[in-house]
């Protein structure tokens, strides 16, 4: 897994630890499927990082935009899949999902800006 940098692994560990702590506190605004949400976002992030590194010839910015669009569509499918098979507290699930999704997007944009400043 050479394509995963140390910062990505630290970020995944941070998000998983944060979700674990919030889940163990039994807060009302944390859904019981928070680990599925975090796992899905980590899986999608790793897959798109792997696919982005396969096509090193293309423009990196275009690949990042396309991967963000696909990540959004896969996220919508994940939310609809959850809503279809489990009707319990969908609003809390969606709010938790959007929180984790935004964390990943902000992290991705930050890494992209750091890489662009180097060039």
C-alpha positions in Angstrom: 0.0 0.0 0.0 2.6 2.5 -1.1 0.0 4.9 -2.4 -1.2 5.5 1.1 0.8 8.2 2.8 1.4 8.3 6.5 -0.9 11.3 6.8 -3.8 9.3 5.3 -3.3 6.5 7.8 -3.1 8.9 10.7 -6.3 10.6 9.5 -8.1 7.2 9.2 -7.0 6.3 12.7 -8.2 9.7 14.0 -11.6 9.4 12.4 -12.1 5.8 13.6 -10.9 6.7 17.1 -13.2 9.7 17.2 -16.2 7.6 16.1 -15.3 5.0 18.7 -15.2 7.5 21.5 -18.4 9.2 20.5 -20.1 5.8 20.1 -18.9 4.6 23.6 -20.3 7.8 25.1 -23.8 6.7 24.0 -24.7 10.2 22.6 -28.1 10.6 21.1 -26.8 12.1 17.9 -24.5 9.2 17.1 -26.1 6.5 15.0 -25.5 2.8 15.8 -24.1 2.3 12.3 -21.4 4.9 12.7 -18.7 2.3 12.1 -20.3 1.3 8.8 -20.3 5.0 7.8 -16.6 5.4 8.7 -15.7 2.1 7.1 -17.5 3.0 3.9 -15.7 6.3 3.6 -12.3 4.8 4.3 -12.9 2.1 1.7 -14.0 4.6 -0.9 -11.1 6.8 -0.2 -8.6 4.0 -0.5 -10.1 2.8 -3.7 -10.1 6.2 -5.3 -6.5 6.9 -4.1 -5.4 3.6 -5.7 -7.3 4.4 -9.0 -5.8 7.9 -9.1 -2.3 6.5 -8.8 -2.8 4.1 -11.6 -3.3 6.8 -14.2 -0.3 9.0 -13.4 -0.3 10.4 -17.0 -3.5 12.4 -16.7 -3.9 15.7 -15.0 -4.1 15.2 -11.2 -6.7 17.9 -10.7 -9.1 16.4 -13.2 -8.7 13.0 -11.6 -9.4 14.5 -8.1 -12.6 16.3 -9.4 -13.9 13.1 -11.1 -13.1 11.0 -8.0 -15.0 13.5 -5.8 -18.0 13.3 -8.1 -18.0 9.5 -8.1 -17.5 9.5 -4.3 -20.6 11.7 -4.0 -22.7 9.4 -6.2 -21.5 6.3 -4.3 -22.4 8.1 -1.1 -25.9 8.8 -2.3 -26.3 5.1 -3.2 -25.0 4.1 0.2 -27.5 6.4 1.9 -30.4 5.2 -0.3 -29.4 1.6 0.4 -29.5 2.2 4.1 -32.8 4.0 3.9 -34.4 1.2 1.9 -33.2 -1.6 4.2 -33.4 0.1 7.6 -35.9 2.8 8.4 -34.6 3.6 11.9 -33.5 7.1 12.6 -32.6 8.0 9.0 -32.1 11.7 9.8 -29.4 10.9 12.4 -27.8 8.5 10.0 -27.7 11.1 7.2 -26.3 13.8 9.5 -23.6 11.4 10.8 -22.8 10.4 7.2 -22.5 14.0 6.0 -20.3 14.9 9.0 -17.8 12.0 8.2 -18.1 12.7 4.4 -17.2 16.4 5.0 -14.2 15.4 7.1 -12.9 13.3 4.3 -13.5 16.0 1.6 -11.9 18.7 3.7 -8.9 16.4 4.3 -8.7 15.6 0.6 -8.8 19.3 -0.3 -6.2 20.1 2.3 -3.8 17.5 0.9 -4.5 18.7 -2.7 -3.7 22.3 -1.7 -0.4 21.2 0.0 0.6 19.3 -3.1 -0.2 22.2 -5.4 1.8 24.6 -3.2 4.9 22.4 -3.7 4.6 22.6 -7.5 
